[in-house]
Amino acid sequence: MQQRRILVVEDEPDIAQLIALNLRDEDFDVTIAEDGHEGMRLACARPWDLVLLDLRLPGPDGLAICRALRADHNYVPILMLTSKSSELDRVLGLELGADDYVTKPFSVSELIARVKALFRRIDVVSRPAATRRETLSIGGIRIDASSREVRVGTDKVDLTAREFDLLLHFARHPGRVFSRAQLLDSVWGFGHEGYEHTVNSHINRLRGKIESDSTHPRYIVTVWGVGYKMEPSPGVASP
C-alpha cells in the first residue's frame, strides 16, 4: 500500500519536527511547511491524505488555508492544532470544514491516535468496495459508501471526511437515537471528553448541505435531552 502523505503546517520548528518524527515512525510520508505562505502553496498544489494545520501562522493563518481548501472543493481531511484559549477559533475551524482538532499543549500519543482514528474511519466506510457496493437511500438522499459520494435528489453534495462518516453512521442506523458522546465514540473513533459541541458543529454544517431548510430538518433531527437520529421516513420538516 502506498504511504499516506501528510502535510504538517507548523511554524514552531521543534513542534513540527516532533510531529514529523513520530508520524514517520508510523510509516507516513510527511512534508513540513514552516509558515502560512508555504502551507497555502503546498496544500493547494498537490493531493494529500491529511493536512495537519496550526491555526496561528505567519502569513495566511490556518483558518485561511482551511477556507481556501474547502472553497476549492478540496475535501482532504484537516486536523487543526489550536491553543486551549482559542475556543472561537476551534469553532470557526469546524464551521469552515476542519474534521478534528487537537489543543496545545498536546501529547504526541494523542495526536497520533487522532490521525489514526481519522484514517481508520475512512478505511472502514470504504472497505465495502472490495466486496460489494454499499448504497443507502433515505428519502431523497443517496449515499454510496464505496465511492464516498452523496446525492440529494440529482445534486451531488460535497462533504468533508468527517461529515460523510457522520451521515453514513446515521444512515446505517435509521431511527436510532445517538447521544453526542456515542457519536464521538463511533464516528470520531474515541471519546473527546468535554468536546460534545464538536458534534453540534458538524451536524449543523451537515444539515446545511443536505436539508432544504436546515432550521427545520427532515433527515437528522434533534431528540431533545438525548441527542440526534436519522428519520427513517423523512416527511414534514421538524422544528
N, C-alpha and C positions, 0 to 999 in steps of 0.2 A: 504494500500500500504506500502511495506517495506521502511524503511528510506533509503534515499540515503547516501552512505558512501563517505566522502570526506577526503582525506589525505592532511594536511597542512604541508609543509616542509619549515620551517622558523626558523632561528637561533636567532632572536631577541625575547626574551620571551614576552615582553609587546605587540608587534605586533601580535605574534602568538596567545596569549590569547585573544586579542581583536577580531581577526578574528574568532577564535573558538567560543567565546561567542555569537557573532552576527549570525554566521551560525547555532549554536544550537538553538538560538531563532527562527530561521526559520524551525526548526524541522529536521535539517540534523544531521547525525551521524558523528562526527568529531574526527579524530585522529591527533595528532601533532608529527612531527619528528623534533628534535632540531638541527640536523646537516646533512651534506650530506651523511655520512655513514649510519645513521639510516634511512634517507629518501630513499636512494637507496635500502636498505634491505626491508623496508616496501612496497615501491612502486612496487617492483618486486615479493613480497611474496604472495600477495592476490589480488583479483579483487577489483577495486574501481570504483565509479561512476564519480569521478573527482579528479584530483591531482592539488592542488594549490601550485605552486613551486616558491620559491625565487631563483633568479639567483646566488646571491653571498652567498655562504655557506662554512663553514669549511668542509674540505674533498672534496668529489666529488661535483662539483657545479651543478646548475640547468640544464645547458646545457648537462652535462654528464649524469644526470638522465634521461632527456628527450631523449637523444640519445639511452640510454640503453633500455628504454621502447619501442621506435619505432623499434630498431634493433631486439627486441624480438617479433615483430608484435603485440605489445600491444597497441591498439588504444583507450585507455581511454582518455577522454577529458583532456587536460592540459591547465591550466591558469597560466601564469607566472607573477611574481612580479619583476619589474626592476626599476632602477633609471632613471630619465629623461635624464641623461647624457650618458646612455648606449645604444645609438641608434644601434650600431653594434650588441650588444648582443640581442636586441629585434629582429632584422632582422634574426640573426642566429637561435634564438629560433623558429621563424616562419618557417624558412627553414628546421629545424630538425623535425617539426611536431607539435609544440605548436598550440593550437586553438585560443588563445587570450592572451592578456597581459594587465596588469594594472601598471601604473607608480607610483612610490613613490615620494613624499607623496600622498596618495590616500584617498578619503573619503570612509568610510565604506559603505555608501549607494550605491556608485558607484560600489564597489566590489560586494556587494550582488546582485545588478542589473545585473552585468555581469554574475555571476553564474546562476541566474535565467534565463537569456536570453539564455544561453548555453543549459540548461536543457529544456527550452521551445522549442527551435529549434529541439532538439532530439525527444521530445514528439510529435510535430506536424507532423514530417515526418514519425513517427512510428504509428501514430493513425490509418491509413487505415487498419492495421492488424486486428483491432477489427470488421471491417465491410466487407471489400473486399480487395483482394490482389492487390496492385497497382504495376504494372510493366511498365516501359517505355523503348523503344528502339529507339536509334538514331544511324543510321549507324550500326557499329559493336559493339556499347555499349549497354548493357542491365542493367537496374537499377531496383532492387527490393526494393521498399520503405519500405515495412514492415519488411524485414529481414536486411535491410541496406547492401545489397550485390550488388557489381558491377562486371560485367564481360566485358572484351574486347575480343571479339571472344569467345574462350573457356577458357580463362585465368581469374581467379579471381584476382581482384585488391584490395589491402588493402588501404583504405583511412582513414584519421583522421575524427573525427566527423564533423569538420568544412569543410573539403574538400568534404565530402559526401553531406552535406547540400548545398554547393555551386553548385556542379554538378547537384543535384536534382532540384534546383531552375532554373538553365539554361534549363534542360531537360523538365521541366513543361511549359516553355515559349520559345519554339524554334523559332528562327528568331527575337526575340525581343531584342533590344539593351538596355543594362543597363549601367548607369554611375556608377562610383565607389561609389559615395555617395548613390545611390539607392541600390547597393549590400550590403553596410554596414548596411543600414536600414533594408533590407529584410532578409538577411542571418545572420547577427550578432545580430539583434534584436533591435538595436537602433543606432543612429549616433555616430561615433567616429571622432569628428572634427579634421582635420589635419592628420588623420591616413589612408588616401586613399592608401598609399603604402602597407598597410596590405593586401588589395585586390590583388595588383600586386603580392605580395609574394605567396599568396595562389594559385592564378591562375597559376603562374609559376610552383609550385610544383604539382598542379593537372594535368597540361599539361604533365609534366614529367612522370606521371603514366598512362595516357590514350592515349597519342599521340604516334604514331610510330616515329615521328620526332617533338620534342617539339619546335624546332626553326622554323618550318613551319607547324603550327597547322591546322588540318582539322575540328576539332569539336568546340573548343572555340576560336573564332577569335577576333582580335582587330579591333574595328571600330575607326580609328584614330580621335582624338579630341573629342570623345564621350565616349567610354567605351568598352564593350565586348558583344558578343552574341554567342549563340549556333547555329551553322549552321543546319537548319532543314534537309538538304540532303547533308551530307558531301561528298565531291568529291576530287578534286585535292587539295593538300596541299596549304595553303595560306601563304604568307610571314608575 
